[in-house]
Amino acid sequence: MKTSAIFYHAGCPVCIEAEQQVAEALDSARYDVKIVHLGEQKKEIEAAEAAGVKSVPAIVIDGAPFHINFGAPMSALKG
Amino acid sequence: MKTSAIFYHAGCPVCIEAEQQVAEALDSARYDVKIVHLGEQKKEIEAAEAAGVKSVPAIVIDGAPFHINFGAPMSALKG
């Protein structure tokens, strides 16, 4: 069974670079990689915050949040 | 030819989690993953800084630095 890896972003340049370089680098044979654009899928913000995501881009691997560089705080994505 | 991915850390708990979850998740068929402990290999600090690494843990993929969460600033590893 593959490990879950959810990459959260908001379309910012920092996010796109991290998606192309880090999320794409994960081993798809071992990880089920899902990409979530929080600017477009605002209902996913709650799940991201519950996993400990404070800013984007971030990747939650097997439930653990890893913030990659800094694009935007979660607060900027709400409302 | 594989893409270079250098994971820089300093043995801190944040670093170890990132190593086990992120560095280990990279596709070794496509990436040549190298792990560098800057606390033990101080002569590598210069190369890490030249690549843009400001804190550890960080991973430099194909020359681009990605800081993962925050363990320690580079300044704490010197001297």
Backbone of each chain as nested JSON, in Angstrom:
{
  "chains": [
    {"id": "A", "residues": [
      {"number": 1, "name": "MET", "atoms": {"N": [0.825, -1.187, 0.0], "CA": [0.0, 0.0, 0.0], "C": [0.876, 1.26, 0.0]}},
      {"number": 2, "name": "LYS", "atoms": {"N": [0.499, 2.204, -0.834], "CA": [1.306, 3.412, -0.944], "C": [1.066, 4.376, 0.219]}},
      {"number": 3, "name": "THR", "atoms": {"N": [2.1, 5.157, 0.51], "CA": [2.012, 6.176, 1.55], "C": [1.398, 7.435, 0.95]}},
      {"number": 4, "name": "SER", "atoms": {"N": [0.555, 8.09, 1.73], "CA": [-0.083, 9.312, 1.268], "C": [0.866, 10.506, 1.332]}},
      {"number": 5, "name": "ALA", "atoms": {"N": [0.887, 11.287, 0.266], "CA": [1.665, 12.529, 0.241], "C": [0.791, 13.588, -0.425]}},
      {"number": 6, "name": "ILE", "atoms": {"N": [0.39, 14.594, 0.347], "CA": [-0.473, 15.646, -0.194], "C": [0.32, 16.946, -0.272]}},
      {"number": 7, "name": "PHE", "atoms": {"N": [0.457, 17.449, -1.483], "CA": [1.177, 18.707, -1.686], "C": [0.163, 19.836, -1.759]}},
      {"number": 8, "name": "TYR", "atoms": {"N": [0.262, 20.78, -0.803], "CA": [-0.646, 21.916, -0.764], "C": [0.053, 23.148, -1.32]}},
      {"number": 9, "name": "HIS", "atoms": {"N": [-0.638, 23.857, -2.194], "CA": [-0.055, 25.074, -2.735], "C": [-1.155, 26.08, -3.026]}},
      {"number": 10, "name": "ALA", "atoms": {"N": [-0.741, 27.255, -3.553], "CA": [-1.722, 28.294, -3.853], "C": [-1.393, 28.995, -5.163]}},
      {"number": 11, "name": "GLY", "atoms": {"N": [-0.623, 28.302, -6.001], "CA": [-0.326, 28.854, -7.312], "C": [0.753, 29.924, -7.361]}},
      {"number": 12, "name": "CYS", "atoms": {"N": [1.353, 30.238, -6.207], "CA": [2.401, 31.26, -6.179], "C": [3.688, 30.714, -6.819]}},
      {"number": 13, "name": "PRO", "atoms": {"N": [4.588, 31.616, -7.242], "CA": [5.826, 31.146, -7.885], "C": [6.64, 30.19, -7.013]}},
      {"number": 14, "name": "VAL", "atoms": {"N": [6.715, 30.49, -5.71], "CA": [7.451, 29.607, -4.798], "C": [6.786, 28.224, -4.771]}},
      {"number": 15, "name": "CYS", "atoms": {"N": [5.437, 28.246, -4.805], "CA": [4.679, 26.988, -4.796], "C": [4.954, 26.156, -6.044]}},
      {"number": 16, "name": "ILE", "atoms": {"N": [4.943, 26.825, -7.18], "CA": [5.11, 26.112, -8.448], "C": [6.491, 25.496, -8.543]}},
      {"number": 17, "name": "GLU", "atoms": {"N": [7.499, 26.232, -8.097], "CA": [8.846, 25.682, -8.134], "C": [8.933, 24.438, -7.236]}},
      {"number": 18, "name": "ALA", "atoms": {"N": [8.34, 24.537, -6.035], "CA": [8.376, 23.395, -5.107], "C": [7.604, 22.21, -5.67]}},
      {"number": 19, "name": "GLU", "atoms": {"N": [6.512, 22.505, -6.355], "CA": [5.739, 21.405, -6.94], "C": [6.559, 20.697, -8.003]}},
      {"number": 20, "name": "GLN", "atoms": {"N": [7.174, 21.504, -8.875], "CA": [7.922, 20.908, -9.983], "C": [9.182, 20.2, -9.525]}},
      {"number": 21, "name": "GLN", "atoms": {"N": [9.794, 20.717, -8.463], "CA": [11.067, 20.126, -8.049], "C": [10.942, 19.107, -6.926]}},
      {"number": 22, "name": "VAL", "atoms": {"N": [10.056, 19.349, -5.97], "CA": [9.979, 18.442, -4.819], "C": [8.849, 17.425, -4.975]}},
      {"number": 23, "name": "ALA", "atoms": {"N": [7.623, 17.907, -5.2], "CA": [6.498, 16.973, -5.313], "C": [6.71, 16.0, -6.471]}},
      {"number": 24, "name": "GLU", "atoms": {"N": [7.249, 16.522, -7.567], "CA": [7.482, 15.659, -8.73], "C": [8.622, 14.664, -8.516]}},
      {"number": 25, "name": "ALA", "atoms": {"N": [9.46, 14.951, -7.52], "CA": [10.621, 14.093, -7.276], "C": [10.293, 12.873, -6.422]}},
      {"number": 26, "name": "LEU", "atoms": {"N": [9.094, 12.883, -5.833], "CA": [8.734, 11.758, -4.969], "C": [8.549, 10.487, -5.792]}},
      {"number": 27, "name": "ASP", "atoms": {"N": [8.845, 9.393, -5.163], "CA": [8.753, 8.092, -5.814], "C": [7.283, 7.653, -5.905]}},
      {"number": 28, "name": "SER", "atoms": {"N": [6.726, 7.741, -7.102], "CA": [5.306, 7.408, -7.283], "C": [5.018, 5.916, -7.119]}},
      {"number": 29, "name": "ALA", "atoms": {"N": [6.054, 5.121, -7.071], "CA": [5.854, 3.689, -6.838], "C": [5.544, 3.444, -5.362]}},
      {"number": 30, "name": "ARG", "atoms": {"N": [6.01, 4.341, -4.512], "CA": [5.82, 4.18, -3.067], "C": [4.864, 5.194, -2.476]}},
      {"number": 31, "name": "TYR", "atoms": {"N": [4.645, 6.32, -3.181], "CA": [3.799, 7.388, -2.644], "C": [2.641, 7.714, -3.574]}},
      {"number": 32, "name": "ASP", "atoms": {"N": [1.501, 7.887, -2.966], "CA": [0.309, 8.307, -3.686], "C": [0.278, 9.825, -3.56]}},
      {"number": 33, "name": "VAL", "atoms": {"N": [0.804, 10.525, -4.554], "CA": [0.956, 11.97, -4.478], "C": [-0.286, 12.69, -5.018]}},
      {"number": 34, "name": "LYS", "atoms": {"N": [-0.847, 13.528, -4.163], "CA": [-2.032, 14.304, -4.52], "C": [-1.64, 15.786, -4.443]}},
      {"number": 35, "name": "ILE", "atoms": {"N": [-2.074, 16.576, -5.423], "CA": [-1.755, 18.005, -5.446], "C": [-3.042, 18.78, -5.163]}},
      {"number": 36, "name": "VAL", "atoms": {"N": [-3.015, 19.648, -4.154], "CA": [-4.211, 20.422, -3.798], "C": [-3.905, 21.916, -3.87]}},
      {"number": 37, "name": "HIS", "atoms": {"N": [-4.652, 22.629, -4.696], "CA": [-4.521, 24.086, -4.826], "C": [-5.536, 24.708, -3.862]}},
      {"number": 38, "name": "LEU", "atoms": {"N": [-5.037, 25.215, -2.736], "CA": [-5.933, 25.721, -1.696], "C": [-6.656, 27.002, -2.094]}},
      {"number": 39, "name": "GLY", "atoms": {"N": [-6.129, 27.715, -3.058], "CA": [-6.817, 28.91, -3.528], "C": [-8.086, 28.535, -4.285]}},
      {"number": 40, "name": "GLU", "atoms": {"N": [-8.039, 27.394, -4.956], "CA": [-9.195, 26.942, -5.744], "C": [-10.064, 25.953, -4.977]}},
      {"number": 41, "name": "GLN", "atoms": {"N": [-9.455, 25.257, -4.004], "CA": [-10.201, 24.263, -3.232], "C": [-10.19, 24.67, -1.761]}},
      {"number": 42, "name": "LYS", "atoms": {"N": [-10.922, 25.741, -1.485], "CA": [-10.902, 26.309, -0.136], "C": [-11.447, 25.358, 0.922]}},
      {"number": 43, "name": "LYS", "atoms": {"N": [-12.277, 24.437, 0.53], "CA": [-12.804, 23.493, 1.525], "C": [-11.733, 22.522, 2.019]}},
      {"number": 44, "name": "GLU", "atoms": {"N": [-10.589, 22.484, 1.352], "CA": [-9.495, 21.622, 1.807], "C": [-8.612, 22.306, 2.85]}},
      {"number": 45, "name": "ILE", "atoms": {"N": [-8.844, 23.621, 3.057], "CA": [-8.014, 24.37, 4.014], "C": [-8.098, 23.764, 5.413]}},
      {"number": 46, "name": "GLU", "atoms": {"N": [-9.31, 23.365, 5.792], "CA": [-9.497, 22.803, 7.138], "C": [-8.649, 21.533, 7.345]}},
      {"number": 47, "name": "ALA", "atoms": {"N": [-8.651, 20.666, 6.351], "CA": [-7.876, 19.417, 6.456], "C": [-6.379, 19.719, 6.496]}},
      {"number": 48, "name": "ALA", "atoms": {"N": [-5.961, 20.716, 5.707], "CA": [-4.544, 21.088, 5.701], "C": [-4.131, 21.621, 7.07]}},
      {"number": 49, "name": "GLU", "atoms": {"N": [-4.96, 22.488, 7.635], "CA": [-4.638, 23.05, 8.951], "C": [-4.652, 21.962, 10.027]}},
      {"number": 50, "name": "ALA", "atoms": {"N": [-5.589, 21.027, 9.908], "CA": [-5.66, 19.931, 10.878], "C": [-4.384, 19.084, 10.834]}},
      {"number": 51, "name": "ALA", "atoms": {"N": [-3.762, 19.031, 9.668], "CA": [-2.519, 18.257, 9.527], "C": [-1.304, 19.06, 9.991]}},
      {"number": 52, "name": "GLY", "atoms": {"N": [-1.54, 20.338, 10.338], "CA": [-0.446, 21.161, 10.855], "C": [0.165, 22.106, 9.838]}},
      {"number": 53, "name": "VAL", "atoms": {"N": [-0.467, 22.249, 8.689], "CA": [0.073, 23.147, 7.664], "C": [-0.157, 24.607, 8.075]}},
      {"number": 54, "name": "LYS", "atoms": {"N": [0.923, 25.383, 8.127], "CA": [0.868, 26.789, 8.537], "C": [1.035, 27.729, 7.345]}},
      {"number": 55, "name": "SER", "atoms": {"N": [1.691, 27.246, 6.307], "CA": [1.94, 28.072, 5.125], "C": [2.087, 27.161, 3.918]}},
      {"number": 56, "name": "VAL", "atoms": {"N": [2.007, 27.774, 2.751], "CA": [2.223, 27.003, 1.529], "C": [3.458, 27.541, 0.82]}},
      {"number": 57, "name": "PRO", "atoms": {"N": [4.139, 26.719, 0.04], "CA": [3.863, 25.325, -0.217], "C": [4.254, 24.425, 0.959]}},
      {"number": 58, "name": "ALA", "atoms": {"N": [3.513, 23.331, 1.087], "CA": [3.807, 22.351, 2.121], "C": [3.405, 20.98, 1.608]}},
      {"number": 59, "name": "ILE", "atoms": {"N": [4.064, 19.981, 2.145], "CA": [3.686, 18.622, 1.772], "C": [3.457, 17.825, 3.047]}},
      {"number": 60, "name": "VAL", "atoms": {"N": [2.338, 17.131, 3.081], "CA": [2.005, 16.301, 4.243], "C": [2.263, 14.858, 3.842]}},
      {"number": 61, "name": "ILE", "atoms": {"N": [3.3, 14.286, 4.435], "CA": [3.671, 12.913, 4.11], "C": [3.3, 12.015, 5.278]}},
      {"number": 62, "name": "ASP", "atoms": {"N": [2.444, 11.069, 5.017], "CA": [2.001, 10.137, 6.052], "C": [1.515, 10.902, 7.288]}},
      {"number": 63, "name": "GLY", "atoms": {"N": [0.83, 12.019, 7.047], "CA": [0.27, 12.805, 8.15], "C": [1.173, 13.861, 8.75]}},
      {"number": 64, "name": "ALA", "atoms": {"N": [2.449, 13.86, 8.4], "CA": [3.386, 14.836, 8.978], "C": [3.609, 16.004, 8.02]}},
      {"number": 65, "name": "PRO", "atoms": {"N": [3.453, 17.263, 8.528], "CA": [3.601, 18.423, 7.649], "C": [5.057, 18.864, 7.467]}},
      {"number": 66, "name": "PHE", "atoms": {"N": [5.416, 19.152, 6.226], "CA": [6.742, 19.688, 5.923], "C": [6.538, 20.941, 5.092]}},
      {"number": 67, "name": "HIS", "atoms": {"N": [6.935, 22.083, 5.653], "CA": [6.81, 23.354, 4.947], "C": [8.047, 23.525, 4.078]}},
      {"number": 68, "name": "ILE", "atoms": {"N": [7.821, 23.867, 2.829], "CA": [8.931, 23.975, 1.873], "C": [9.081, 25.438, 1.466]}},
      {"number": 69, "name": "ASN", "atoms": {"N": [10.2, 26.033, 1.853], "CA": [10.391, 27.465, 1.63], "C": [9.16, 28.213, 2.134]}},
      {"number": 70, "name": "PHE", "atoms": {"N": [8.861, 29.385, 1.597], "CA": [7.703, 30.113, 2.087], "C": [7.053, 30.884, 0.956]}},
      {"number": 71, "name": "GLY", "atoms": {"N": [5.798, 30.572, 0.707], "CA": [5.063, 31.281, -0.342], "C": [4.035, 32.208, 0.258]}},
      {"number": 72, "name": "ALA", "atoms": {"N": [3.141, 31.656, 1.081], "CA": [2.072, 32.45, 1.687], "C": [1.579, 31.758, 2.955]}},
      {"number": 73, "name": "PRO", "atoms": {"N": [1.145, 32.57, 3.942], "CA": [0.582, 31.965, 5.162], "C": [-0.837, 31.468, 4.852]}},
      {"number": 74, "name": "MET", "atoms": {"N": [-1.3, 30.526, 5.632], "CA": [-2.66, 30.002, 5.426], "C": [-3.708, 31.106, 5.533]}},
      {"number": 75, "name": "SER", "atoms": {"N": [-3.451, 32.08, 6.414], "CA": [-4.419, 33.153, 6.614], "C": [-4.694, 33.943, 5.329]}},
      {"number": 76, "name": "ALA", "atoms": {"N": [-3.717, 33.998, 4.431], "CA": [-3.884, 34.738, 3.182], "C": [-4.822, 34.021, 2.21]}},
      {"number": 77, "name": "LEU", "atoms": {"N": [-5.087, 32.746, 2.493], "CA": [-5.904, 31.956, 1.558], "C": [-7.374, 31.934, 1.926]}},
      {"number": 78, "name": "LYS", "atoms": {"N": [-7.669, 32.485, 3.097], "CA": [-9.06, 32.431, 3.575], "C": [-9.869, 33.641, 3.128]}},
      {"number": 79, "name": "GLY", "atoms": {"N": [-11.144, 33.493, 3.298], "CA": [-12.038, 34.616, 3.039], "C": [-12.31, 34.831, 1.546]}}
    ]},
    {"id": "B", "residues": [
      {"number": 1, "name": "MET", "atoms": {"N": [20.703, 10.177, -17.158], "CA": [21.531, 10.691, -16.055], "C": [20.629, 11.196, -14.922]}},
      {"number": 2, "name": "LYS", "atoms": {"N": [20.968, 10.824, -13.708], "CA": [20.135, 11.213, -12.568], "C": [20.326, 12.678, -12.182]}},
      {"number": 3, "name": "THR", "atoms": {"N": [19.289, 13.248, -11.6], "CA": [19.331, 14.62, -11.11], "C": [19.926, 14.604, -9.707]}},
      {"number": 4, "name": "SER", "atoms": {"N": [20.74, 15.59, -9.423], "CA": [21.36, 15.681, -8.107], "C": [20.387, 16.221, -7.056]}},
      {"number": 5, "name": "ALA", "atoms": {"N": [20.359, 15.568, -5.904], "CA": [19.551, 16.038, -4.771], "C": [20.413, 15.881, -3.523]}},
      {"number": 6, "name": "ILE", "atoms": {"N": [20.781, 17.018, -2.93], "CA": [21.64, 16.974, -1.734], "C": [20.837, 17.427, -0.523]}},
      {"number": 7, "name": "PHE", "atoms": {"N": [20.67, 16.521, 0.432], "CA": [19.928, 16.841, 1.654], "C": [20.927, 17.27, 2.716]}},
      {"number": 8, "name": "TYR", "atoms": {"N": [20.804, 18.514, 3.187], "CA": [21.696, 19.044, 4.215], "C": [20.99, 19.022, 5.56]}},
      {"number": 9, "name": "HIS", "atoms": {"N": [21.654, 18.527, 6.564], "CA": [21.057, 18.532, 7.899], "C": [22.14, 18.69, 8.953]}},
      {"number": 10, "name": "ALA", "atoms": {"N": [21.721, 18.703, 10.214], "CA": [22.687, 18.875, 11.298], "C": [22.354, 17.949, 12.462]}},
      {"number": 11, "name": "GLY", "atoms": {"N": [21.604, 16.901, 12.183], "CA": [21.321, 15.924, 13.229], "C": [20.219, 16.288, 14.201]}},
      {"number": 12, "name": "CYS", "atoms": {"N": [19.592, 17.454, 14.009], "CA": [18.528, 17.874, 14.922], "C": [17.265, 17.039, 14.679]}},
      {"number": 13, "name": "PRO", "atoms": {"N": [16.355, 17.0, 15.65], "CA": [15.131, 16.202, 15.48], "C": [14.331, 16.586, 14.246]}},
      {"number": 14, "name": "VAL", "atoms": {"N": [14.222, 17.896, 13.979], "CA": [13.494, 18.357, 12.789], "C": [14.183, 17.824, 11.521]}},
      {"number": 15, "name": "CYS", "atoms": {"N": [15.532, 17.827, 11.579], "CA": [16.31, 17.341, 10.433], "C": [16.079, 15.85, 10.195]}},
      {"number": 16, "name": "ILE", "atoms": {"N": [16.082, 15.103, 11.263], "CA": [15.96, 13.645, 11.143], "C": [14.592, 13.264, 10.604]}},
      {"number": 17, "name": "GLU", "atoms": {"N": [13.541, 13.962, 11.067], "CA": [12.209, 13.671, 10.56], "C": [12.143, 13.978, 9.056]}},
      {"number": 18, "name": "ALA", "atoms": {"N": [12.714, 15.12, 8.672], "CA": [12.689, 15.493, 7.252], "C": [13.494, 14.512, 6.41]}},
      {"number": 19, "name": "GLU", "atoms": {"N": [14.589, 14.036, 6.967], "CA": [15.408, 13.068, 6.225], "C": [14.619, 11.783, 6.001]}},
      {"number": 20, "name": "GLN", "atoms": {"N": [13.988, 11.309, 7.091], "CA": [13.269, 10.039, 7.001], "C": [12.021, 10.125, 6.145]}},
      {"number": 21, "name": "GLN", "atoms": {"N": [11.367, 11.306, 6.152], "CA": [10.105, 11.41, 5.425], "C": [10.237, 12.023, 4.038]}},
      {"number": 22, "name": "VAL", "atoms": {"N": [11.103, 13.003, 3.886], "CA": [11.181, 13.678, 2.583], "C": [12.341, 13.139, 1.735]}},
      {"number": 23, "name": "ALA", "atoms": {"N": [13.546, 13.163, 2.284], "CA": [14.7, 12.699, 1.498], "C": [14.515, 11.241, 1.084]}},
      {"number": 24, "name": "GLU", "atoms": {"N": [13.987, 10.44, 1.989], "CA": [13.781, 9.015, 1.693], "C": [12.661, 8.781, 0.685]}},
      {"number": 25, "name": "ALA", "atoms": {"N": [11.801, 9.778, 0.521], "CA": [10.652, 9.626, -0.378], "C": [11.004, 9.916, -1.842]}},
      {"number": 26, "name": "LEU", "atoms": {"N": [12.188, 10.492, -2.065], "CA": [12.565, 10.821, -3.447], "C": [12.782, 9.545, -4.255]}},
      {"number": 27, "name": "ASP", "atoms": {"N": [12.515, 9.673, -5.514], "CA": [12.631, 8.535, -6.428], "C": [14.11, 8.298, -6.758]}},
      {"number": 28, "name": "SER", "atoms": {"N": [14.693, 7.265, -6.187], "CA": [16.121, 7.007, -6.386], "C": [16.451, 6.538, -7.806]}},
      {"number": 29, "name": "ALA", "atoms": {"N": [15.411, 6.224, -8.575], "CA": [15.646, 5.849, -9.977], "C": [15.945, 7.098, -10.805]}},
      {"number": 30, "name": "ARG", "atoms": {"N": [15.438, 8.247, -10.327], "CA": [15.625, 9.493, -11.078], "C": [16.561, 10.482, -10.392]}},
      {"number": 31, "name": "TYR", "atoms": {"N": [16.753, 10.298, -9.066], "CA": [17.561, 11.243, -8.303], "C": [18.729, 10.554, -7.608]}},
      {"number": 32, "name": "ASP", "atoms": {"N": [19.863, 11.211, -7.691], "CA": [21.052, 10.741, -6.993], "C": [21.06, 11.488, -5.663]}},
      {"number": 33, "name": "VAL", "atoms": {"N": [20.519, 10.847, -4.623], "CA": [20.337, 11.522, -3.333], "C": [21.577, 11.363, -2.444]}},
      {"number": 34, "name": "LYS", "atoms": {"N": [22.098, 12.501, -2.024], "CA": [23.28, 12.514, -1.157], "C": [22.867, 13.18, 0.154]}},
      {"number": 35, "name": "ILE", "atoms": {"N": [23.283, 12.613, 1.28], "CA": [22.939, 13.178, 2.593], "C": [24.207, 13.777, 3.195]}},
      {"number": 36, "name": "VAL", "atoms": {"N": [24.157, 15.048, 3.579], "CA": [25.332, 15.709, 4.149], "C": [25.004, 16.257, 5.534]}},
      {"number": 37, "name": "HIS", "atoms": {"N": [25.742, 15.805, 6.54], "CA": [25.588, 16.29, 7.918], "C": [26.566, 17.447, 8.097]}},
      {"number": 38, "name": "LEU", "atoms": {"N": [26.035, 18.672, 8.089], "CA": [26.912, 19.851, 8.126], "C": [27.632, 20.035, 9.461]}},
      {"number": 39, "name": "GLY", "atoms": {"N": [27.093, 19.428, 10.512], "CA": [27.78, 19.509, 11.802], "C": [29.057, 18.687, 11.792]}},
      {"number": 40, "name": "GLU", "atoms": {"N": [29.032, 17.6, 11.025], "CA": [30.203, 16.717, 10.94], "C": [31.071, 17.016, 9.725]}},
      {"number": 41, "name": "GLN", "atoms": {"N": [30.475, 17.613, 8.71], "CA": [31.229, 17.906, 7.49], "C": [31.202, 19.416, 7.243]}},
      {"number": 42, "name": "LYS", "atoms": {"N": [31.883, 20.124, 8.133], "CA": [31.845, 21.588, 8.079], "C": [32.389, 22.153, 6.775]}},
      {"number": 43, "name": "LYS", "atoms": {"N": [33.271, 21.435, 6.133], "CA": [33.801, 21.961, 4.866], "C": [32.744, 21.993, 3.764]}},
      {"number": 44, "name": "GLU", "atoms": {"N": [31.604, 21.359, 3.994], "CA": [30.518, 21.401, 2.991], "C": [29.613, 22.619, 3.17]}},
      {"number": 45, "name": "ILE", "atoms": {"N": [29.81, 23.359, 4.293], "CA": [28.955, 24.528, 4.564], "C": [29.035, 25.549, 3.435]}},
      {"number": 46, "name": "GLU", "atoms": {"N": [30.254, 25.76, 2.932], "CA": [30.441, 26.758, 1.868], "C": [29.622, 26.404, 0.618]}},
      {"number": 47, "name": "ALA", "atoms": {"N": [29.635, 25.137, 0.232], "CA": [28.879, 24.71, -0.954], "C": [27.378, 24.853, -0.719]}},
      {"number": 48, "name": "ALA", "atoms": {"N": [26.952, 24.535, 0.502], "CA": [25.526, 24.653, 0.829], "C": [25.094, 26.111, 0.741]}},
      {"number": 49, "name": "GLU", "atoms": {"N": [25.891, 26.994, 1.316], "CA": [25.554, 28.42, 1.273], "C": [25.577, 28.946, -0.154]}},
      {"number": 50, "name": "ALA", "atoms": {"N": [26.523, 28.478, -0.947], "CA": [26.608, 28.92, -2.348], "C": [25.352, 28.508, -3.111]}},
      {"number": 51, "name": "ALA", "atoms": {"N": [24.735, 27.401, -2.688], "CA": [23.499, 26.932, -3.343], "C": [22.273, 27.665, -2.816]}},
      {"number": 52, "name": "GLY", "atoms": {"N": [22.479, 28.52, -1.796], "CA": [21.364, 29.299, -1.271], "C": [20.748, 28.763, 0.0]}},
      {"number": 53, "name": "VAL", "atoms": {"N": [21.402, 27.779, 0.624], "CA": [20.858, 27.21, 1.856], "C": [21.061, 28.182, 3.016]}},
      {"number": 54, "name": "LYS", "atoms": {"N": [19.949, 28.541, 3.692], "CA": [19.982, 29.491, 4.806], "C": [19.813, 28.796, 6.146]}},
      {"number": 55, "name": "SER", "atoms": {"N": [19.16, 27.63, 6.132], "CA": [18.912, 26.888, 7.367], "C": [18.812, 25.405, 7.025]}},
      {"number": 56, "name": "VAL", "atoms": {"N": [18.891, 24.593, 8.056], "CA": [18.714, 23.154, 7.862], "C": [17.468, 22.706, 8.621]}},
      {"number": 57, "name": "PRO", "atoms": {"N": [16.799, 21.642, 8.209], "CA": [17.107, 20.838, 7.032], "C": [16.734, 21.526, 5.728]}},
      {"number": 58, "name": "ALA", "atoms": {"N": [17.475, 21.207, 4.692], "CA": [17.196, 21.749, 3.366], "C": [17.627, 20.725, 2.337]}},
      {"number": 59, "name": "ILE", "atoms": {"N": [16.998, 20.791, 1.187], "CA": [17.408, 19.894, 0.112], "C": [17.636, 20.735, -1.134]}},
      {"number": 60, "name": "VAL", "atoms": {"N": [18.771, 20.485, -1.772], "CA": [19.108, 21.209, -2.998], "C": [18.882, 20.245, -4.156]}},
      {"number": 61, "name": "ILE", "atoms": {"N": [17.841, 20.535, -4.94], "CA": [17.507, 19.67, -6.066], "C": [17.879, 20.377, -7.358]}},
      {"number": 62, "name": "ASP", "atoms": {"N": [18.776, 19.763, -8.089], "CA": [19.218, 20.325, -9.368], "C": [19.656, 21.78, -9.179]}},
      {"number": 63, "name": "GLY", "atoms": {"N": [20.305, 22.046, -8.05], "CA": [20.837, 23.38, -7.784], "C": [19.912, 24.347, -7.074]}},
      {"number": 64, "name": "ALA", "atoms": {"N": [18.627, 24.009, -6.938], "CA": [17.671, 24.92, -6.306], "C": [17.438, 24.517, -4.845]}},
      {"number": 65, "name": "PRO", "atoms": {"N": [17.566, 25.489, -3.916], "CA": [17.418, 25.166, -2.488], "C": [15.957, 25.151, -2.022]}},
      {"number": 66, "name": "PHE", "atoms": {"N": [15.609, 24.142, -1.274], "CA": [14.278, 24.055, -0.668], "C": [14.471, 23.821, 0.83]}},
      {"number": 67, "name": "HIS", "atoms": {"N": [14.03, 24.801, 1.623], "CA": [14.143, 24.684, 3.073], "C": [12.922, 23.935, 3.575]}},
      {"number": 68, "name": "ILE", "atoms": {"N": [13.135, 22.942, 4.399], "CA": [12.049, 22.094, 4.88], "C": [11.876, 22.318, 6.378]}},
      {"number": 69, "name": "ASN", "atoms": {"N": [10.727, 22.892, 6.756], "CA": [10.522, 23.277, 8.148], "C": [11.728, 24.081, 8.636]}},
      {"number": 70, "name": "PHE", "atoms": {"N": [12.008, 24.067, 9.924], "CA": [13.153, 24.843, 10.401], "C": [13.812, 24.142, 11.58]}},
      {"number": 71, "name": "GLY", "atoms": {"N": [15.074, 23.806, 11.397], "CA": [15.819, 23.151, 12.469], "C": [16.809, 24.103, 13.092]}},
      {"number": 72, "name": "ALA", "atoms": {"N": [17.704, 24.641, 12.269], "CA": [18.748, 25.539, 12.759], "C": [19.236, 26.42, 11.615]}},
      {"number": 73, "name": "PRO", "atoms": {"N": [19.632, 27.675, 11.953], "CA": [20.206, 28.533, 10.915], "C": [21.629, 28.081, 10.604]}},
      {"number": 74, "name": "MET", "atoms": {"N": [22.104, 28.42, 9.425], "CA": [23.467, 28.039, 9.058], "C": [24.488, 28.61, 10.04]}},
      {"number": 75, "name": "SER", "atoms": {"N": [24.212, 29.81, 10.575], "CA": [25.163, 30.45, 11.488], "C": [25.436, 29.608, 12.733]}},
      {"number": 76, "name": "ALA", "atoms": {"N": [24.447, 28.794, 13.129], "CA": [24.625, 27.962, 14.315], "C": [25.58, 26.801, 14.071]}},
      {"number": 77, "name": "LEU", "atoms": {"N": [25.887, 26.537, 12.815], "CA": [26.73, 25.383, 12.476], "C": [28.196, 25.741, 12.304]}},
      {"number": 78, "name": "LYS", "atoms": {"N": [28.476, 27.035, 12.364], "CA": [29.85, 27.484, 12.122], "C": [30.649, 27.609, 13.403]}},
      {"number": 79, "name": "GLY", "atoms": {"N": [31.951, 27.708, 13.235], "CA": [32.82, 27.931, 14.377], "C": [33.039, 26.688, 15.192]}}
    ]}
  ]
}
